[in-house]
């Protein structure tokens, strides 16, 4: 019995249910537990639904041996049965006014879009979880952002789809353990010079001090506010 893996597969099945037989679906894989669990779930679903599942591993070049980590991530994806698998080195501008996190995100999405075009992919899956959603909402609150920002990470935008926004980070880690997969843990996720890491730590402190359920509540708030923002956009149009 693999409850976490079953939940991950169900989320992927729902996310790609509208895609036709034979469609190419790519997954962005960093080799962390979230993207690794997503890659495993996609491989399992695609094999049983006559769709082609591939992976894209982006090397941002921001830490020692990042090229080797990306190559190893590609090997893990191939072992899961994913094909095609692209390992793409990118250059993150050191002097970007966006800051390192946003600059890396821009070049990453460009690499993913390029891979999708090369392979004729109908969708690209990203491994953002419910915890990422909660962190995004908390970050928006701290910045005093408006309604659309507080709506958090969208489940879909263009070709990009995020099946795991209802899946917790603990579930992705549990799924990897169930399947005997060993994820890589990015040391940047513990580096408090990054704003998102500080928000993650603060959310952990809030959960410890106020009790469980905060991440779920913040993610639920994002879902409700997204519906409000969408309606306002429709009325404005």
C-alpha positions in Angstrom: 0.0 0.0 0.0 1.5 3.4 -1.1 -0.9 6.1 0.0 1.3 9.1 -0.8 2.3 7.7 -4.2 -1.4 7.0 -5.0 -2.3 10.6 -4.0 0.5 11.9 -6.3 -0.7 9.8 -9.2 -4.3 10.8 -8.7 -3.2 14.5 -8.8 -1.3 13.9 -12.1 -4.1 11.9 -13.6 -6.5 14.8 -13.0 -4.1 17.4 -14.2 -3.6 15.8 -17.6 -7.0 14.2 -18.1 -7.9 16.7 -20.9 -4.9 15.9 -23.0 -5.4 13.5 -25.9 -3.8 10.1 -26.3 -0.3 10.4 -27.7 0.2 13.8 -26.2 3.7 14.7 -25.0 4.0 15.8 -21.4 7.2 17.1 -19.9 8.1 17.4 -16.2 10.7 19.8 -14.8 13.0 17.9 -12.5 15.5 19.3 -10.1 16.0 15.9 -8.4 14.4 17.3 -5.2 11.6 15.3 -3.5 8.8 17.3 -5.0 9.9 17.1 -8.7 11.1 13.5 -8.2 7.7 12.4 -6.9 6.0 14.2 -9.7 8.3 12.6 -12.3 7.6 9.1 -10.9 3.8 9.8 -10.8 3.8 11.1 -14.4 5.8 8.1 -15.7 3.3 5.7 -14.0 0.3 7.6 -15.4 1.7 8.1 -18.9 2.5 4.4 -19.3 -1.1 3.6 -18.6 -2.7 6.3 -20.7 -0.7 6.1 -23.9 0.9 9.5 -23.5 4.6 10.3 -23.9 6.3 11.5 -20.7 9.6 13.3 -20.8 11.7 15.4 -18.4 13.7 18.6 -18.4 16.5 19.1 -16.0 17.8 22.7 -15.9 21.3 23.4 -14.6 21.4 27.0 -13.3 25.1 26.9 -12.6 24.6 28.5 -9.2 26.5 26.0 -7.1 29.4 23.7 -7.1 28.9 20.6 -9.3 25.5 21.8 -10.5 26.3 20.3 -13.9 26.8 16.9 -12.4 23.7 17.2 -10.3 21.6 18.0 -13.4 23.2 15.1 -15.3 22.4 12.7 -12.4 18.8 14.0 -12.3 18.5 13.2 -16.0 19.8 9.7 -15.3 17.2 9.2 -12.6 14.5 10.4 -15.0 15.6 7.9 -17.6 15.6 5.1 -15.0 11.9 6.0 -14.3 11.2 5.4 -18.0 10.9 9.1 -19.1 11.9 9.8 -22.6 12.9 12.3 -24.0 15.1 13.8 -21.2 16.8 17.1 -21.8 19.5 18.4 -19.5 19.8 22.1 -20.2 22.5 24.5 -18.9 21.5 28.1 -18.5 23.2 31.3 -17.4 21.6 33.3 -14.6 22.7 37.0 -14.9 24.6 37.9 -11.8 23.7 41.6 -12.0 20.0 41.2 -12.7 17.8 43.8 -11.0 15.3 41.1 -10.4 17.5 39.4 -7.8 18.9 35.9 -8.0 15.7 34.0 -7.3 13.6 35.8 -9.9 16.4 35.9 -12.4 16.9 32.1 -12.1 13.1 31.6 -12.5 13.1 33.6 -15.7 15.8 31.6 -17.4 14.4 28.4 -16.1 11.0 29.1 -17.7 12.6 30.1 -20.9 14.5 26.8 -21.0 11.3 24.9 -20.3 9.4 26.7 -23.0 12.2 25.9 -25.5 12.1 22.2 -24.6 8.3 22.1 -24.9 8.6 23.7 -28.4 11.3 21.3 -29.5 9.3 18.2 -28.4 5.9 19.5 -29.3 4.7 19.1 -25.7 1.1 19.8 -24.8 2.0 20.5 -21.2 4.9 21.1 -18.8 4.4 19.9 -15.2 6.0 21.7 -12.3 6.3 20.3 -8.8 5.0 23.2 -6.6 3.2 21.8 -3.6 0.6 23.0 -1.1 3.5 24.2 1.1 4.9 26.3 -1.7 1.4 27.8 -2.2 1.2 28.7 1.5 4.6 30.3 1.4 3.7 32.3 -1.7 0.5 33.6 0.1 2.5 34.5 3.2 5.1 36.2 1.2 2.4 38.2 -0.6 0.9 39.2 2.8 4.2 40.4 4.1 4.7 42.5 1.0 1.3 44.0 1.2 0.3 42.7 -2.2 -3.1 42.9 -3.9 -5.7 40.3 -4.6 -4.1 38.7 -7.6 -0.8 38.2 -5.8 -2.5 36.7 -2.7 -4.3 34.3 -5.1 -0.9 32.5 -5.1 0.6 30.2 -7.6 -1.9 29.4 -10.4 -2.6 25.7 -11.2 -2.3 26.4 -14.9 -0.8 29.2 -17.0 -0.3 28.5 -20.7 1.4 25.2 -21.1 2.5 25.0 -17.5 0.5 22.9 -15.0 1.0 22.3 -11.3 -0.7 19.1 -10.3 0.7 19.1 -6.7 -0.8 22.3 -5.3 -3.1 20.0 -3.2 -0.3 17.7 -2.2 1.9 18.5 0.8 5.7 18.4 0.8 5.5 15.6 3.4 3.6 13.5 0.9 6.1 14.0 -1.9 8.9 12.9 0.5 6.8 10.0 1.6 6.1 9.0 -2.0 9.9 8.9 -2.8 10.4 6.7 0.3 7.6 4.4 -0.8 9.1 4.0 -4.2 12.7 3.6 -3.0 13.8 6.9 -4.7 16.5 9.0 -3.1 16.0 12.7 -3.8 18.7 15.3 -3.8 18.3 18.1 -1.2 19.3 21.5 -2.5 21.5 23.3 0.1 19.9 26.6 -1.2 16.7 25.5 0.5 18.4 26.1 3.9 20.1 29.4 2.9 18.3 32.2 4.8 19.7 34.8 2.4 16.8 33.9 0.2 13.5 35.5 1.0 11.5 32.3 0.3 13.7 30.3 2.7 13.0 32.8 5.5 9.3 32.6 4.8 9.5 28.8 4.9 11.2 29.0 8.3 8.7 31.5 9.6 5.8 29.3 8.5 7.4 26.4 10.3 7.6 28.6 13.5 4.0 29.6 13.1 2.9 26.0 12.8 4.9 25.1 15.9 3.5 28.0 17.9 -0.1 28.0 16.7 -0.7 24.4 15.7 -1.0 22.4 12.5 -3.2 23.4 9.6 -1.7 26.8 8.8 -0.3 25.7 5.4 -3.7 24.2 4.4 -5.5 27.3 5.5 -3.2 29.6 3.5 -3.5 27.4 0.4 -7.3 27.4 0.8 -7.2 31.2 1.0 -5.3 31.4 -2.3 -7.9 29.2 -4.0 -10.8 31.3 -2.8 -9.0 34.6 -3.7 -8.2 33.3 -7.1 -11.9 32.7 -7.8 -12.6 36.3 -6.6 -9.9 37.7 -8.8 -11.1 35.8 -11.8 -14.6 37.0 -11.3 -13.4 40.6 -10.9 -11.5 40.3 -14.2 -14.6 38.9 -16.0 -16.7 41.8 -14.6 -14.1 44.3 -15.6 -14.0 42.9 -19.1 
